[in-house]
Amino acid sequence: MLFNSIEFLVFLPIVFCIYWLLHRRLLWQNAFVVAASYLFYGWWDWRFLLLIAFTTACSYASGLAISNPRFKDRKRGLTPKFFLWTNIVVNLLILGLFKYYDFFAQSFADAFLGGDADRLLLHLVLPVGISFYTFQALSYSIDVYRNTRQSDDSRDGCTPNSRGGCAPTRDAVAFFAYVSFFPQLVAGPIERATSLLPQFEQARKFDYRTAVDGLRQMLWGFFKKMVVADSCAIYVDNIFDHPDWFNGSSLLLAAILFTIQIYGDFSGYSDIAIGCAKLFGIRLRRNFNVPYFSRDIAEFWRRWHISLTTWFRDYIYIPMGGSRVSKGRVLLNTLVIFLVSGLWHGANWTFVAWGAYHALLFLPLILLGKNRKYRNVVAENRILPSLRELGQMLLTFFLAVMGWILFRADSIAEAWQYYVHMFSTLFDGSPTLTSDMDAWIVLVSVTIMTIIEWINRSQEHEFARQPRNRILRWAGYIVLLFMIGAYMVTNEMPFIYFQF
């Protein structure tokens, strides 16, 4: 079920009302969350429910086995590490089978069989959101294992400790709700058990102010997705489908608009998910923090897809040694993380190349010791940035634009041809526009988004601060609703990150 669909507009208020009617019975309320989430997810294909249920059950059972005192002191056989790695391998095999098998089979055939891969390919349909809920489930098993190694804590419930682990939960319904919670199920944020699971293990109370703030954040998310991203998509798809038909300035404009499109699309989903969760008394982590206002690539990655970046940091980068090893090892660790991050985004060498590209931009900052330089808000306590800050933001934005061309292309060869054609014909005329109306919609919507997010760059979310005057505030809401409604009637584009 898409957020930007009529079905969701019917689904959400019904689920909201029933959910709060059940607030006196936590078990029933959590069970209803699971049922509603499975309905939401199964709307695409009910067969996918078998996969998410299996992943959830495996991770829940592994948590109990890992923490079982009978296995804790064993040196061989059924040890906590055995159960941890069994769960990791099983779930990654499922993810690899559906997401990567055909990709690597085709790559093997291209290299050794002259491209004849028909007998090797399985042509499996990629389950929506499998990368997101698999990582979320795996983080629970890893945290329980860390807790088992670090303490003798046998408490029930996933209570975090000070060293990064959490005690296992024996509440299966709460755990199933944690993995399948519908607002963030198919495209994140990727939550940790230490943060989200305890919220399902305790009673929630309806808070009017939180709910209103959630609705406001959802409104902003719908605007970014349905107006900004989807209006940019019209131009972007036209150019990227036929790059040879246009001059270099048109290709550069398409690359810039795709940079805006993917941000509006993905951060818009995150805003809708986080705002929707607030309606149910659940707090999700922030996933985007105005990344295009970054002053270097390191700051960009601290602000872009935060839940995935921190997942790789905590579960891969730090266990590899993190920054506590030699400079050469740090560079290698960083390269590995970016390559894995690229591959996580999709089964295509373009994503691996995109990860490698960002690694190359990141490595000089590590060598110079400047990868943690910018951790504050740009132009803090000032209305406008300095000329230096503006230049840094524009350069970082340009570098991101060049990377998104790789991300958007169907192959590395197509990306290379796009770069060559763009730079060789860059000054061969002004950009070609699809229509005056589409151009105005893009210009106005992107301008609104940029101004609002700059004003709110230090807030909890980019639509948090509102005019005190009620008339102005509601006028803004009505304008956004009108623009969203106009696009909802004519478009129902899926979110880009559903394919990951």
C-alpha positions, 0 to 999 in steps of 0.5 A, spaced: 500 500 500 502 506 497 502 512 502 500 516 496 494 512 495 486 513 496 487 506 499 492 509 505 487 515 506 482 510 508 486 505 511 490 510 516 484 513 520 480 506 521 487 503 524 488 510 528 481 509 531 481 502 532 488 502 535 486 508 540 480 504 542 484 498 544 489 502 549 487 499 555 489 492 553 496 493 551 497 485 548 490 487 544 493 493 541 500 490 539 496 485 536 492 490 532 498 493 530 501 487 527 495 485 523 494 492 520 501 492 518 501 485 515 495 488 511 499 494 509 504 490 507 500 484 504 497 489 499 502 488 494 502 481 494 500 476 500 506 471 499 511 476 501 508 476 508 511 469 509 518 472 508 517 477 513 514 472 518 519 467 517 525 473 518 521 475 524 520 468 527 528 467 526 530 473 529 525 472 535 527 465 537 535 467 536 534 472 541 531 467 546 537 462 544 542 467 545 540 469 552 539 462 554 543 460 560 544 453 558 548 455 552 552 461 555 558 457 558 559 452 552 565 452 548 563 449 542 556 446 539 550 450 541 553 456 543 550 464 543 555 465 537 552 459 533 545 462 534 547 469 532 551 467 526 545 462 524 540 467 524 545 472 520 546 467 515 539 465 514 536 472 513 542 474 509 541 468 504 534 470 503 536 477 502 541 475 497 537 470 494 531 475 492 535 481 491 542 479 488 542 472 485 540 474 478 545 480 478 551 475 480 548 470 475 548 475 470 555 478 471 558 471 471 554 469 465 557 475 462 564 474 464 564 466 462 558 464 458 558 469 453 552 473 456 547 466 456 544 466 463 537 464 461 538 457 465 541 460 471 536 466 472 531 465 477 527 471 475 524 472 483 520 478 484 524 482 489 519 483 496 518 490 497 522 493 503 526 486 504 533 490 506 530 494 511 526 489 515 532 484 514 537 489 517 532 491 523 531 484 525 538 482 525 540 488 529 536 485 535 540 479 534 546 482 534 544 487 540 542 481 544 548 477 543 552 483 545 548 484 552 550 476 553 557 477 552 557 483 556 553 482 562 549 477 566 542 481 565 537 476 565 531 481 565 525 481 560 524 486 555 529 489 550 532 494 555 538 497 553 545 497 557 550 502 557 555 498 552 550 497 546 547 491 547 540 489 550 536 484 554 532 479 550 524 480 549 519 474 551 513 478 548 513 475 541 507 480 539 511 486 541 517 483 537 512 482 531 510 489 532 517 492 532 519 488 525 513 490 522 510 497 524 507 499 518 509 506 517 517 505 517 516 497 514 518 498 507 523 504 507 525 505 514 527 509 518 531 502 520 530 502 527 534 499 533 530 494 538 533 498 543 529 504 541 523 502 538 521 495 541 521 498 549 515 502 546 511 496 544 512 493 551 509 499 555 503 502 554 502 508 550 498 514 551 495 519 546 498 526 546 494 531 542 500 536 541 505 530 538 499 527 534 498 534 531 506 535 530 505 528 526 500 530 522 504 537 520 510 532 519 506 528 514 503 534 510 511 536 509 513 529 507 507 528 502 509 535 499 516 533 498 514 527 495 508 528 491 509 535 489 517 536 489 519 529 487 514 527 482 514 534 478 521 533 478 521 526 475 517 528 469 523 532 467 528 527 469 525 521 466 524 524 459 532 526 459 535 520 462 531 515 458 533 519 451 540 523 453 542 523 446 536 527 444 538 533 449 544 538 450 549 538 456 545 544 459 539 539 459 543 533 462 546 537 467 539 540 469 536 533 469 542 531 474 540 537 479 533 535 478 534 528 480 538 530 486 532 534 488 527 528 486 531 523 490 531 527 496 524 529 496 522 522 495 526 518 500 526 524 505 518 525 504 517 518 505 521 518 512 517 524 514 510 521 513 513 515 516 515 518 522 509 523 523 504 517 522 508 513 528 507 519 532 499 519 531 500 512 534 504 514 540 511 511 537 517 515 536 522 513 530 529 516 529 530 522 524 533 519 518 534 526 514 537 532 517 538 537 511 543 533 507 544 538 501 546 544 506 552 540 508 559 543 507 563 537 505 561 530 504 563 527 511 557 532 513 553 530 508 553 522 510 552 524 517 545 527 514 543 523 509 539 516 510 542 516 518 539 510 520 542 506 514 549 510 515 549 509 523 547 501 522 553 500 518 557 504 523 555 500 529 555 493 526 560 493 521 565 499 521 566 499 529 567 491 529 572 492 523 576 496 528 573 503 526 577 509 527 582 505 532 586 502 528 592 504 523 590 510 518 591 505 512 586 500 516 581 506 517 581 507 509 580 500 508 574 500 513 571 506 510 572 503 503 568 497 505 563 500 508 561 505 502 562 499 497 557 495 501 552 501 502 552 501 495 551 494 494 545 495 499 542 500 494 541 495 489 543 489 484 547 493 479 554 495 478 552 502 478 550 502 485 557 499 487 561 505 483 556 510 486 559 507 493 566 507 491 565 514 488 563 517 495 569 513 498 574 517 494 571 523 496 571 521 503 578 518 503 582 525 503 578 528 509 580 522 513 587 523 511 587 530 513 583 529 519 577 533 517 572 528 516 569 530 523 570 537 522 562 540 521 558 537 526 554 543 528 548 546 524 551 551 518 550 558 519 548 557 526 544 563 530 545 566 523 539 568 518 544 567 512 550 563 511 557 566 509 560 566 502 565 561 505 559 556 507 555 558 501 561 556 497 562 549 501 555 547 500 555 549 493 561 544 492 558 539 496 551 539 492 555 539 485 559 533 488 553 529 490 549 531 483 555 528 479 554 521 484 547 521 483 548 520 475 551 514 477 546 512 481 540 513 476 543 510 470 542 503 468 549 501 467 556 504 468 557 505 460 550 509 460 553 513 466 559 514 462 556 516 456 551 521 460 558 524 463 561 525 456 555 528 452 553 532 458 560 536 459 562 536 451 555 539 449 555 543 456 555 550 452 551 548 446 545 552 448 540 553 454 536 547 457 530 544 454 524 544 458 518 539 458 513 545 458 512 552 461 507 549 467 511 543 469 517 548 469 513 553 474 511 547 478 518 545 479 521 552 480 515 554 485 515 547 489 523 547 490 523 554 492 518 553 497 522 547 500 529 550 500 526 556 504 522 552 509 528 547 510 533 552 511 529 556 516 527 549 520 534 547 519 536 546 527 529 544 528 527 536 530 524 536 523 524 541 517 516 543 518 517 544 526 517 551 526 510 555 524 508 562 524 504 564 530 499 567 526 493 562 526 491 565 519 498 565 516 499 558 519 492 555 516 493 559 509 500 555 508 497 548 510 491 549 505 496 551 499 500 545 501 494 541 501 491 544 494 498 542 491 498 535 494 491 534 492 492 536 485 498 531 484 494 526 487 489 526 482 493 525 476 499 521 479 500 515 484 508 514 483 511 509 487 517 511 492 524 510 489 527 506 495 521 501 495 526 497 490 531 497 495 
